[in-house]
Amino acid sequence: MNNSEKVELILIFGECNRSAQQSARVYADRYPDKFHPPHNYVCRLLRGLNVNGQFPSDQNQRRQPRPNNFDED
């Protein structure tokens, strides 16, 4: 989902009286050919904007590789 689509989702959130569940449904109805975000995706976008002032980065980019903790013995 690119930034313009995220902005559209946040605007729909405002139209839906700040209901994440309703905004996810309305977005899916308006854009049937695009990714349909779940309501918790809307919450994560809003949290990222409130905390960091920007959209959260892609989830795959945030993941750190796990260290290999196998014993040599």
C-alpha positions in Angstrom: 0.0 0.0 0.0 1.6 3.3 -1.1 1.4 6.5 0.9 -1.4 8.0 -1.2 -3.6 5.0 -0.5 -2.7 5.2 3.2 -3.8 8.9 3.2 -7.1 7.9 1.5 -7.6 5.3 4.2 -7.0 7.9 7.0 -9.4 10.3 5.3 -12.1 7.6 5.2 -11.4 6.9 8.9 -12.4 10.5 9.5 -15.5 10.2 7.4 -16.5 7.1 9.4 -16.5 9.0 12.7 -13.1 7.5 13.7 -14.2 3.9 13.4 -11.4 1.7 12.2 -13.7 -1.3 11.5 -16.1 0.8 9.4 -13.3 2.6 7.6 -11.7 -0.7 6.5 -15.1 -1.8 5.2 -15.7 1.4 3.3 -12.2 1.4 1.8 -12.8 -2.2 0.6 -16.2 -1.1 -0.9 -14.7 1.9 -2.7 -11.6 0.2 -4.0 -12.5 -3.5 -4.7 -9.4 -4.1 -6.8 -6.9 -2.9 -4.2 -5.5 -4.4 -1.0 -8.3 -4.6 1.7 -6.6 -3.7 5.0 -8.0 -5.1 8.2 -9.2 -2.7 10.9 -6.0 -3.2 13.0 -4.0 -2.0 10.0 -5.8 1.3 10.3 -5.0 1.5 14.0 -1.3 0.8 13.3 -1.2 3.6 10.7 -2.8 6.0 13.2 -0.4 5.0 16.0 2.6 5.5 13.7 1.4 8.9 12.7 0.7 9.9 16.3 3.9 8.5 17.8 6.4 9.1 15.0 4.7 11.7 12.8 5.1 9.3 9.8 3.6 6.1 8.4 5.1 3.0 9.9 7.6 1.4 7.6 6.8 -1.9 5.8 6.6 -4.7 8.3 9.2 -6.8 6.5 11.7 -4.0 6.8 11.3 -3.7 10.5 12.1 -7.3 11.3 15.5 -8.0 12.6 17.1 -11.4 11.8 17.1 -13.7 14.8 20.6 -14.6 16.1 21.7 -18.2 15.8 21.8 -19.5 19.4 22.8 -23.0 18.7 25.5 -24.4 21.1 28.7 -25.5 19.5 28.9 -28.5 21.9 
